[in-house]
Amino acid sequence: MNNSKFIQIQIKHDPANAAQSLVLANGESAVLSDITPTGRQILNAAQCHPTVDFVLLQLLSGHILEEIAPEEVARLDPSESNFYAFRTDRLFYFVLNDNKYPWGATVPETILRLLANEPAHTQLWMERRDETDRLIAPGQSVNLSGEGVERFYTKLLAWELDVQGVEISSPAPTITVRHALELASINPDLPWTFILKVKGRPKEQVDLNTVIDLTMPGIERLRVMPKVINNGEGPCPHRQFSLLEKDEKFLDAAPYRWETAIDGERRWLLLHDYRLPRGYQQSHIALAIEIPLLYPSAELDMFYCAPAAVLQTGTQIPQTEAQQPIFGETFQRWSRHRENRVWSSADDSVITHLGLVEESLLREVAE
């Protein structure tokens, strides 16, 4: 005798009489003149007749299910206790996140979620032996009366967002612009303009406190751009000369703000808020690369840091003693050059030179 249906029973202390409890089941209420009832008393109060045809389970704190025998005294919580009654001659078992539970012949998705005690957006999966694991849909029930013990597990969904070319992952379906920038290692306190791009919708300017719904269909990218203010003093210095198209596309997708500017007779690419690897006293610096007039035919060489990059150990970094003033600020010159190969105007660019920069910075902190 197996019945997939169950009766949920709630027992609450009667505020009008401390010596009795109120029983709610199947939309009906009853009074239980005992605050330490047995399993049989609870079934009787819930109109589960004959009681020998029913099995009673109690949901304990910590989302644990425990069978209550007919003559066993149930432990009631001060506020509310929850029970489940099944008309059945046996219990079945399942495993959820490595915890074993008793239940009736079929277990609904809502009960699995209740026992898992996970956020609503968590996925619920059933293990399959010789096929792909099965995703349990909302409202679905699973038959437990087959061979073996069914095993279930939960898995948190991860939502992704492109933040200026950096793919970030969020365990929650919403995220603030500020948190998204922090996950992408972009300093949110610099003067940025933020544009949210969603397919099929106009571009939307957002601010640091804007909450982005990552479940939104067509969400594409959070674009980060420097705020440029021109007070009429002349051309804006942020783009005083152009780079190769592939350079600019790469830099637009990078997690820092960049500009090209001319200081006297020298042309500079400036990367603001450039992130240093672990092992340096600073987390971010301004990075400068000199761009020769004949680039890309002319080679890119060395790079410059402001403030000076200093190791956490205090050890002196070789070939970084020279200083270079750029727009009145002192930059530390890193004398690093290509070895065993020559510059190729066809293959090399700002992109490959930044690879040299990254390797040079990492080499000083590599164990």
C-alpha positions as CSV (number, residue, x, y, z in Angstrom):
1,M,0.0,0.0,0.0
2,N,1.8,3.1,-1.3
3,N,0.3,6.5,-1.7
4,S,2.4,9.3,-3.2
5,K,0.4,12.0,-1.5
6,F,1.3,13.3,1.9
7,I,-0.5,15.3,4.5
8,Q,1.3,18.3,6.0
9,I,0.6,18.8,9.7
10,Q,1.5,21.9,11.6
11,I,1.4,22.0,15.4
12,K,1.4,25.3,17.2
13,H,1.2,26.1,20.9
14,D,-2.2,27.4,21.9
15,P,-1.6,31.0,23.2
16,A,-4.8,30.8,25.2
17,N,-3.9,27.5,26.9
18,A,-0.3,26.6,27.6
19,A,-1.3,23.0,28.3
20,Q,-2.6,22.2,24.8
21,S,-1.5,22.6,21.2
22,L,-3.3,23.5,17.9
23,V,-3.1,21.0,15.0
24,L,-3.6,22.2,11.4
25,A,-4.0,19.6,8.6
26,N,-5.9,19.5,5.3
27,G,-7.3,22.9,6.0
28,E,-8.9,21.7,9.3
29,S,-7.8,22.6,12.8
30,A,-8.0,20.5,16.0
31,V,-7.0,20.9,19.6
32,L,-4.4,18.5,21.0
33,S,-4.7,18.4,24.8
34,D,-1.0,17.5,25.2
35,I,2.2,19.4,24.7
36,T,4.2,16.2,24.5
37,P,2.1,14.1,22.1
38,T,3.0,10.7,20.7
39,G,3.0,10.0,17.0
40,R,-0.4,8.2,17.3
41,Q,-1.9,11.3,19.0
42,I,-0.7,13.6,16.3
43,L,-2.1,11.3,13.5
44,N,-5.5,11.1,15.3
45,A,-5.6,14.9,15.7
46,A,-4.9,15.2,12.0
47,Q,-7.8,12.8,11.2
48,C,-5.4,10.2,9.8
49,H,-7.5,7.0,10.4
50,P,-6.7,4.2,11.0
51,T,-3.4,5.4,12.4
52,V,-1.8,2.0,11.7
53,D,-2.0,2.8,7.9
54,F,0.1,5.9,8.3
55,V,3.7,6.8,8.7
56,L,4.7,10.0,10.4
57,L,7.8,12.1,9.7
58,Q,8.9,15.2,11.6
59,L,10.9,18.1,10.1
60,L,13.5,19.0,12.7
61,S,15.7,22.0,12.9
62,G,18.6,21.8,10.5
63,H,16.2,20.5,7.8
64,I,16.4,16.9,9.1
65,L,13.6,14.4,8.6
66,E,12.9,11.8,11.3
67,E,10.3,9.1,11.6
68,I,8.1,9.3,14.7
69,A,6.8,5.9,15.8
70,P,3.2,5.6,17.0
71,E,4.2,5.5,20.7
72,E,7.2,7.8,20.4
73,V,6.9,11.3,22.0
74,A,7.5,14.0,19.5
75,R,9.6,17.0,20.5
76,L,7.7,20.2,19.7
77,D,9.3,23.5,19.0
78,P,8.2,26.5,21.1
79,S,6.6,28.2,18.1
80,E,5.7,25.7,15.3
81,S,6.5,22.1,14.5
82,N,6.0,20.5,11.1
83,F,5.1,16.9,10.3
84,Y,4.3,14.8,7.2
85,A,1.9,11.9,7.2
86,F,1.8,9.2,4.5
87,R,-0.7,6.4,4.0
88,T,1.8,3.7,3.3
89,D,3.2,0.4,4.6
90,R,6.8,1.4,4.0
91,L,9.2,4.4,3.6
92,F,11.6,5.0,0.8
93,Y,14.9,6.8,1.0
94,F,16.8,9.3,-1.1
95,V,20.1,11.2,-0.8
96,L,20.3,14.9,-1.2
97,N,23.7,16.7,-1.1
98,D,25.1,13.6,0.7
99,N,22.4,13.6,3.4
100,K,19.9,10.6,3.5
101,Y,16.2,11.2,4.0
102,P,13.1,9.1,4.4
103,W,9.9,9.8,2.4
104,G,6.9,8.4,0.7
105,A,6.8,6.8,-2.8
106,T,7.3,10.1,-4.7
107,V,9.0,13.3,-3.6
108,P,8.1,16.7,-5.0
109,E,10.6,19.3,-6.1
110,T,9.3,21.7,-3.4
111,I,10.2,19.3,-0.6
112,L,13.7,18.7,-2.1
113,R,14.2,22.5,-2.2
114,L,13.0,22.8,1.4
115,L,15.4,20.2,2.6
116,A,18.3,21.6,0.6
117,N,17.7,25.1,2.1
118,E,19.4,26.8,-0.9
119,P,18.5,30.1,-2.7
120,A,15.5,30.0,-5.0
121,H,17.7,30.2,-8.1
122,T,19.7,27.1,-7.2
123,Q,19.3,24.3,-9.7
124,L,18.2,20.8,-8.5
125,W,19.6,17.8,-10.2
126,M,19.1,14.0,-10.0
127,E,22.0,11.7,-10.6
128,R,21.7,9.2,-13.5
129,R,24.0,6.2,-13.8
130,D,24.2,5.6,-17.5
131,E,22.9,8.9,-18.9
132,T,23.1,12.6,-18.4
133,D,22.0,13.9,-14.9
134,R,18.4,15.1,-15.0
135,L,17.4,18.7,-14.1
136,I,14.4,18.7,-11.8
137,A,11.9,21.3,-13.0
138,P,9.7,23.4,-10.7
139,G,6.5,21.5,-9.7
140,Q,8.0,18.1,-10.8
141,S,7.9,15.0,-8.6
142,V,10.3,12.0,-8.6
143,N,9.3,8.4,-8.1
144,L,11.4,6.8,-5.3
145,S,10.0,3.3,-5.6
146,G,12.4,2.1,-8.3
147,E,15.5,0.1,-7.8
148,G,18.3,1.6,-5.7
149,V,18.3,4.9,-3.8
150,E,17.8,8.1,-5.9
151,R,20.5,10.7,-5.4
152,F,20.0,14.5,-5.8
153,Y,22.3,17.5,-5.6
154,T,22.0,21.2,-5.9
155,K,24.1,23.5,-8.1
156,L,24.3,27.2,-7.9
157,L,23.8,29.0,-11.2
158,A,26.5,31.4,-12.2
159,W,25.5,34.4,-14.3
160,E,28.1,36.0,-16.5
161,L,28.6,39.6,-17.6
162,D,31.1,41.2,-20.0
163,V,32.6,44.2,-18.2
164,Q,34.8,46.1,-20.6
165,G,36.0,42.8,-22.2
166,V,36.5,41.0,-18.9
167,E,34.1,38.1,-18.2
168,I,32.9,38.1,-14.6
169,S,30.8,35.5,-12.9
170,S,28.1,36.1,-10.2
171,P,26.4,33.5,-8.1
172,A,23.4,35.8,-7.7
173,P,21.1,36.8,-10.5
174,T,21.6,40.6,-9.8
175,I,24.7,42.6,-9.3
176,T,25.4,46.3,-8.7
177,V,27.6,48.2,-11.2
178,R,30.2,48.8,-8.4
179,H,30.5,45.1,-7.5
180,A,30.7,44.2,-11.2
181,L,33.7,46.6,-11.6
182,E,35.4,45.2,-8.5
183,L,35.1,41.7,-9.9
184,A,36.6,42.9,-13.1
185,S,39.5,44.5,-11.2
186,I,38.4,48.0,-12.3
187,N,38.7,50.8,-9.8
188,P,35.1,52.0,-9.4
189,D,36.1,55.3,-7.8
190,L,37.8,56.7,-10.9
191,P,35.8,59.2,-13.1
192,W,34.0,56.7,-15.3
193,T,30.9,56.7,-17.4
194,F,29.0,53.4,-17.5
195,I,26.9,52.2,-20.4
196,L,24.8,49.0,-20.2
197,K,24.2,47.3,-23.6
198,V,21.2,45.0,-24.0
199,K,20.4,43.6,-27.4
200,G,17.3,45.2,-29.0
201,R,17.3,48.1,-26.5
202,P,18.8,51.5,-26.5
203,K,22.1,51.9,-24.7
204,E,21.4,52.9,-21.1
205,Q,23.7,55.0,-18.9
206,V,23.9,53.6,-15.4
207,D,25.7,54.6,-12.2
208,L,27.6,52.7,-9.5
209,N,24.4,51.9,-7.5
210,T,22.4,50.6,-10.4
211,V,21.4,47.0,-9.9
212,I,21.8,44.9,-13.1
213,D,19.4,42.0,-13.6
214,L,21.7,39.3,-15.1
215,T,18.7,37.2,-16.1
216,M,17.6,39.9,-18.5
217,P,17.3,38.5,-22.1
218,G,19.9,39.9,-24.5
219,I,22.2,41.4,-21.9
220,E,25.5,42.0,-23.6
221,R,28.0,44.2,-21.9
222,L,28.8,46.9,-19.3
223,R,30.9,49.5,-21.1
224,V,33.3,51.6,-19.0
225,M,34.5,54.9,-20.5
226,P,36.5,57.7,-19.0
227,K,34.6,60.9,-18.4
228,V,36.1,63.5,-20.7
229,I,35.5,67.2,-19.9
230,N,36.6,69.9,-22.4
231,N,36.4,73.4,-20.9
232,G,37.2,75.1,-24.2
233,E,41.0,75.1,-23.7
234,G,41.6,73.2,-26.9
235,P,41.5,69.7,-28.3
236,C,40.8,67.0,-25.7
237,P,44.2,65.3,-24.8
238,H,42.7,61.8,-24.3
239,R,43.2,60.9,-28.0
240,Q,45.9,63.1,-29.4
241,F,47.0,60.5,-31.9
242,S,45.7,57.1,-33.2
243,L,47.1,53.6,-32.7
244,L,46.5,50.6,-34.9
245,E,42.9,49.5,-35.1
246,K,43.7,46.2,-33.4
247,D,45.5,48.1,-30.6
248,E,42.6,50.3,-29.9
249,K,40.1,47.4,-30.0
250,F,42.3,45.5,-27.6
251,L,42.7,48.5,-25.2
252,D,38.9,49.3,-25.4
253,A,38.3,45.8,-24.0
254,A,41.0,46.0,-21.3
255,P,40.2,46.6,-17.6
256,Y,41.9,50.0,-17.5
257,R,41.5,53.5,-18.9
258,W,43.8,54.5,-21.7
259,E,44.7,57.6,-23.6
260,T,47.3,58.8,-26.2
261,A,49.0,62.2,-25.5
262,I,52.0,64.2,-26.8
263,D,54.5,65.6,-24.3
264,G,56.9,67.9,-26.2
265,E,58.2,65.8,-29.1
266,R,57.5,62.4,-27.5
267,R,54.2,60.5,-28.0
268,W,52.9,58.4,-25.1
269,L,50.3,55.7,-24.6
270,L,49.1,56.0,-21.0
271,L,47.3,53.2,-19.2
272,H,45.6,54.4,-16.0
273,D,44.8,52.1,-13.2
274,Y,47.0,49.3,-14.6
275,R,46.8,46.3,-12.2
276,L,50.1,44.9,-10.9
277,P,50.5,41.2,-10.0
278,R,50.7,40.2,-6.4
279,G,54.1,40.8,-4.8
280,Y,54.3,44.5,-5.3
281,Q,53.5,47.2,-2.7
282,Q,51.1,48.8,-5.1
283,S,48.0,47.2,-6.5
284,H,47.6,49.7,-9.4
285,I,49.8,52.1,-11.3
286,A,49.9,54.3,-14.3
287,L,51.8,52.6,-17.1
288,A,53.4,54.5,-20.0
289,I,54.7,53.3,-23.3
290,E,56.5,55.5,-25.8
291,I,55.0,55.3,-29.3
292,P,57.6,56.3,-31.9
293,L,56.4,58.5,-34.8
294,L,57.1,55.7,-37.3
295,Y,55.3,53.0,-35.3
296,P,54.5,50.2,-36.2
297,S,57.6,50.2,-38.4
298,A,59.6,51.5,-35.4
299,E,60.0,49.2,-32.4
300,L,58.3,49.7,-29.0
301,D,60.9,49.5,-26.3
302,M,60.8,49.6,-22.4
303,F,57.9,50.8,-20.3
304,Y,57.4,53.3,-17.4
305,C,55.6,53.1,-14.1
306,A,54.1,55.8,-11.8
307,P,54.4,55.6,-8.9
308,A,57.5,53.4,-9.1
309,A,56.7,49.7,-8.7
310,V,58.2,48.4,-5.5
311,L,58.4,44.8,-4.4
312,Q,56.8,43.9,-1.1
313,T,60.1,42.5,0.0
314,G,61.9,45.8,-0.6
315,T,64.4,44.1,-2.9
316,Q,65.8,46.5,-5.5
317,I,64.5,45.7,-9.1
318,P,67.5,45.8,-11.5
319,Q,67.5,48.2,-14.4
320,T,64.7,50.4,-13.0
321,E,66.8,53.2,-11.4
322,A,66.3,55.7,-14.2
323,Q,63.4,58.2,-14.1
324,Q,61.4,59.8,-16.8
325,P,59.2,62.9,-16.4
326,I,56.0,62.6,-18.4
327,F,53.6,65.5,-18.2
328,G,55.3,66.7,-15.0
329,E,55.0,63.4,-13.2
330,T,58.0,61.2,-12.5
331,F,57.8,57.7,-14.0
332,Q,60.1,54.8,-13.2
333,R,61.8,53.4,-16.3
334,W,61.9,49.6,-16.8
335,S,64.8,48.9,-19.1
336,R,63.4,45.7,-20.7
337,H,64.1,44.6,-24.3
338,R,63.4,41.8,-26.6
339,E,65.9,39.0,-26.8
340,N,66.6,36.5,-29.6
341,R,64.2,38.1,-32.0
342,V,63.7,41.4,-33.7
343,W,60.7,43.7,-33.9
344,S,58.3,42.7,-36.7
345,S,56.0,45.5,-38.0
346,A,53.7,42.8,-39.4
347,D,53.4,40.8,-36.2
348,D,54.3,43.1,-33.3
349,S,52.1,45.8,-31.8
350,V,51.0,47.4,-28.6
351,I,49.4,44.1,-27.8
352,T,52.6,42.0,-28.0
353,H,54.5,44.8,-26.2
354,L,52.1,44.6,-23.3
355,G,52.9,40.9,-23.2
356,L,56.5,41.8,-22.6
357,V,55.4,44.2,-19.9
358,E,53.3,41.6,-18.1
359,E,56.1,39.0,-18.3
360,S,58.7,41.5,-17.0
361,L,56.5,42.4,-14.0
362,L,55.7,38.8,-13.2
363,R,59.3,37.7,-13.5
364,E,60.2,39.9,-10.5
365,V,57.7,38.2,-8.2
366,A,57.8,34.6,-9.5
367,E,58.9,32.1,-6.9
